[in-house]
């Protein structure tokens, strides 16, 4: 416990230093790791009032609540024009975005939140454990506890801090925040109901609990509870039975296998429960394998 307290103090100090010297921190452009992140992809209706507005691989979502729009994820910095085009071609206006939030504080999902916040005046909601990362433009990241010394993306002012079990309500929509802790300390999924054609759909925007390359489960001083967090998230995710599910990356929910631009509207294409359960089983197996390997190495 003492070490956790010390760590929390150290992180706060680092963050305070980073924020205090905000004007001195420089922005450093880091190249996209995957060209599919920046490739355009036409927006389309997933089900009812729920739309895909992301890039070829970065899952970004729009909900038309009847009293304004909710945007979930904004892609990497530079995605703004692609997402804007998708939103407008679907017949919506950026000025109607009232809430922007994200599945987790990595640059490929929050990189253009600041741009959307600026044009729409929307309020930014974020899980409290990823807020510091966003507010320092990715300078503070559990993978680099001393900070990087530069902003990775434009810093974001978070208006509302959330935690699992909280709800984001707007118009006809009530999003429940679900923990996806592990991938980042404050990663989340969202569940909500959509009505369409006399049917009710239980929708899941799922944040995959993959372990980024280079991340150590047993030696991650910036994230001391990651082993427990991964385990409890994977257990919780294994229990979901969504009617419709999508994810933070198109590849994680097989978008390009089940949908081609111009295909007719058919929500059922995103309802493959067996495929969802396989994803969770694979992710769990990878986590257990890496943990076992790290434990075996630690014993030597
Ligand atoms: Zn990530």
Boltz pocket constraint, residues with backbone or C-beta under 6 A from the ligand:
constraints:
  - pocket:
      binder: B
      contacts: [[A, 104], [A, 106], [A, 183]]
      max_distance: 6.0
